[in-house]
Amino acid sequence: MIKKYYLLSPGPTPIPEKVLSVAAEPIIHHRTSEFSDIFMDVVEGLKYVFQTKEDVFVLTSSGTGAMEMAVANLINPGDKVITINGGKFGERWGQICRAYGAEVREIVLEWGDDFTKDQLAEELKAHPETKVVFTTLSETSSGTVYDIQGYGEVVAQTEAVLVVDGISGLGATPCPMDEWQVDVMVSGSQKSFMIPPGLAYIAFSPKAWRLVEASTCPKYYFDAKKYKKSLAKRTTPYTPGVSLIIQQKKALDIIREQGLEKIFEHHRILGEATRAGVKAIGLELLSKRPGNILTAVKVPAGIDGLQLVKIMQGKYMAYIAGGQDPYKGKIFRIAHLGYMGGFDIITALTALEMTLSELGYKFEKGQAIKAAEEILMENWE
Ligand SMILES: *Cc1c(COP(=O)(O)O)cnc(C)c1O
């Protein structure tokens, strides 16, 4: 058969046709009012998605650049910080903080396990000198969404600031920055923002900005003060990813038109349909707090997980993600994030059933699709 490519990974995610086509337009210069108008419209759209009244800075880097900016601008070498490591991306906070000379208390969780706000409160009580708590909204390596609202309540009662990596979660699952007392929110362009990789976004609360003012860490490209100064002049300090920003304007127009509430509800339905589908054929989820961004599924006993991903991606070109690091070969991840519809879930589950069948897994074919279809039908308006 002639194969068709289906992108079902948690970043990069598929891009709406209307957003793809604007990238083909002739490039415009970035120091023009024409570009500034587009840029400021993007900043307004980002504030809508972040649910903040603070400035949102646009970086031309991948999401990790915004994580690095958070660290480099908040801490001084020797500062004590807490990082919550529930997977590959939570682990990254610890790595960046150590690179900048912080003294890191790293809370290492089993992938998929919860960490409650009460546990965080105890940590902060035991370590009152903590300056920053770094955590993740949606841990993309394990499909887990943490209680950011609870963490916000706890951290707000201390001197510390709360930094949240919202790179896969923001714009797909609720996390209103100001209302939930998040001090620094970080995100990236290639997940729920529905454009290619290459831009990162970051916003600071007034409480966090006081640390920015006092930070002595060496930095240059990611100096937040430079971005603030430039934003007041409707621009960025260095040449921005012009075409990506123009694409982001188009995608944010779509997001604003649909509205966040509807987008969150859409992801809830896709998440529920996916979970119902995999459970219907006897598979188990990795996460104890599964989010609606992606679903991490345990590879059943006796099945070669590497082979499963290889067949899905290679033979069926249903590009799901495998497991990372210790979970390579042990889990696979189906994304339902960004520009995806109900039938993308059916595609993923059909390819999964065909793959499992080929690998000799015993189950009744069609059950995953049937279960997902029922959720979609119940919720389809
Ligand atoms: C994708 C992702 C990142 C990494 O972003 P890059 O754009 O690859 O730098 C960080 N955190 C989370 C939660 C992610 O999903």
The ligand as a Gaussian input file, in Angstrom:
#p B3LYP/6-31G(d) Opt

LIG

0 1
 C        8.760000      19.179000      24.520000
 C        8.997000      19.510000      25.941000
 C       10.151000      20.183000      26.383000
 C       11.323000      20.434000      25.485000
 O       11.131000      21.384000      24.571000
 P       12.157000      21.566000      23.366000
 O       11.317000      22.420000      22.467000
 O       12.489000      20.226000      22.808000
 O       13.337000      22.271000      23.883000
 C       10.250000      20.516000      27.706000
 N        9.293000      20.214000      28.580000
 C        8.183000      19.553000      28.211000
 C        7.168000      19.227000      29.245000
 C        7.999000      19.187000      26.884000
 O        6.895000      18.519000      26.520000

